Amino acid sequence: MSTVLVVDDDAAIRTVVAQALRRAGHDVTVADSLAQLERALALSVPDVLITDVILPDGDGIDHVRSVASRFPLLPIIVLSAQNTLTTAVRAAEVGAYEYLPKPFDLDVLTSAVTGALARGGMVSDEALHDEDRALPLIGRSAAMQDVYRIIARVVSNDLTVLISGESGTGKELVARAIHDLGPRSAAPFVAINMAAIPRDLIEAELFGHERGAFTGAATRNAGRFEQASGGTLFLDEIGDMPMEAQTRLLRVLQSGEFTSVGGARTIRVDVRIVAATNRDLSAQVATGQFREDLFYRLNVVPIALPVLRERRQDIALLARHFLDHAAIQGLPRRQLATDAITALGAHAWPGNVRELENLMRRLAVLARDEVIDAEAIRTMLGTQVDASEAPDIDIAQAVRAMIERIARQDPAALDDGTLYDRVIGEVERPLIEVMLARHGQNQLRAARALGINRNTLRKRLDTLGIDIDNGVDTQRGDEAERR
C-alpha cells in the first residue's frame, strides 16, 4: 500500500483529502504545519507528499526545495489558494510533480497521486526569478490555471510552443512570459506579425537581406532570426504566412541555418520559437493553406488561451488592474462600484481582454465620477437598455439558441459531459446577479428570495466568479438582518 503525507492547515481539507485518498487505497498521514511535516519525514518518508503553500510556520513552496534536495525521488504535489502564474512557476521551479489550484477536484488530485506514484517527481532547475517579479498575466480562474501549469513546465526548456486563441486573449503576453521566466530572459525577445507584412517582404524581414538584393536595399539588414539570436522569436499570426515562406521557415526550424535574401553565406542562429494564431491551423492544413509538416514542427507544446467570457471570474481582477495601471501612467484614478462589476460580467466581450483594457482606459479619461457605476459601463459599451421597454423573451427558445451556439463554437461540448453545467451556468449567473442587485448585494436576503440557503449562494458566487466586494460588511449586515 502506497503512503501519502498531506500537509494543510485547514482541518476540513485535510479530512476530505485523506478520506478520498484512503478510499483510493492509500495509507494517509496528515500534518498541519512545516514542523509536523518534518517530524513525519523523520519517522518515515512517504511515497507522495501533498502540501499547501501558506502554512502557519512558513512557505510550503520554499520548504519543498529543501525536501526535494534531501529526497530527490519523492514526488511532491503543491496545493494553493494563491492561484497566480507566480505560484505555478515557483512550484515547477522547486521540483513539484504537480500544482493544483484551490478549489480542486478530488478526482483530479487522486489521479495526480496515481501519476506521481507511476512516474516519480520532476527534475527542477534553479529558481529563475525572484518571487515578487512583476508578471504580465493576471487571472485566478480555472481556465487560466491550466495555462499557468503549461507555462511553468516549458519555461526552462527550448520546446517550440504554439499559442492559439481569439484576438485580444493575450497571446503575446504568454509568449513574453515564457521568454521572461526562462533562461533566455537576458537575450532579445523579437516579435513579428505575419499578417502585417507584405507577402513579398516576409522572407527579407525574417532572414534579412544583403545590399543590392532588391530595389531600395541600400545596406545589409539583419532579419528577425539574427536579431533574436540567443533569445526568443515570436511569430504572431503564423496562419497568415504565405506558403512559399512556410517552406523556407520549415527548413530553418529543421536545420537552424539559413541564408539572407541575396546572400550566399550560411547563417546559423540559436533561437527559441514561439508561434501564435487566431486561426484553426488544423483546418488550414486540411484545405492546403498551411503545410502539415510545419504545423507539427510548431505544435510541439500547444497552449489554448481561453476567451474572456470563459473566465468571467477574472473580469473584476483584470478591470481593477487596468485602472491601476492607467493611474500609474498619469490618468485619473478610478474605482469600480459593485453594480459596475455586474455590468462588466454581463457583457459578451467579443474583443476579449484587449477590449476590457481599452474600456478601462476610456473610462479612466471620460468617466464623470471617481467611482464608476453600471450606467457608465453600459453607456460606454453602448448597451444601455430600459428594462421596462425590453421585449418579452421565450426562455425555452433562448436556451435552444444557446445550445445551437455552443454546438457551432465547440461541437465536442455536446458529448463531453460539460453541456449541462455550461447551460445552467449561463442561466444561473444573471438570475443571481439580478437578485443580488435587487436586495442591495445582501446575500442573506438574496438567498431567501431565491429559495436557497446562504452557504449554497456563496458557493455559487465563487463557482460563477461573481464578485460582490463593494467594501460593505455583508456579514455584519446579515447578522443585523437575523436580529
Buried (B, 14 or more C-beta within 10 A) or exposed (E): EBBBBBBBBBEEBBEBBBEBBEEBEBEBBBBBBBEBBBEBBEEEBBBBBBBBBBBEEBBBBBBBBEBBEEBEEBBBBBBBBBBBBBBBBBBBBBBBBBBBBBBBEBEEBBEBBBBBBEEBBBEBBEEBBEEEEEBBBBBBBBBBBBBBBBBBBBBBEBEBBBBBBBEBBBBBBBBBBBBBBBBBBEBBBBBBBBEEBEEEEBBBBBBBBBEEBEEEBEEBBBBBBBBBBEBBBBBBBBBBBBEEBBEBBBEBBEEEEBBBBBBEEEBEBEBBBBBBBBBEBEEBBEEEBBBEEBBEBBBEBEBEBBBBBBBBBBBBBBBBBBBBBBEEEEBEEBBBBBBBBBBBBBBEBEBBBBBBBEBBBEBBEEBEEEEBBBEBBBBBBEEEEEEEEEEEEEEEEEBEEBBEEBEEEBEEBEEEEBBEEBBEBBEBBEEBBBBBBEBEBBBBBBBBBBEBEBEEBEEBBEBBBBBBEBEEEBEEBBEEBEE
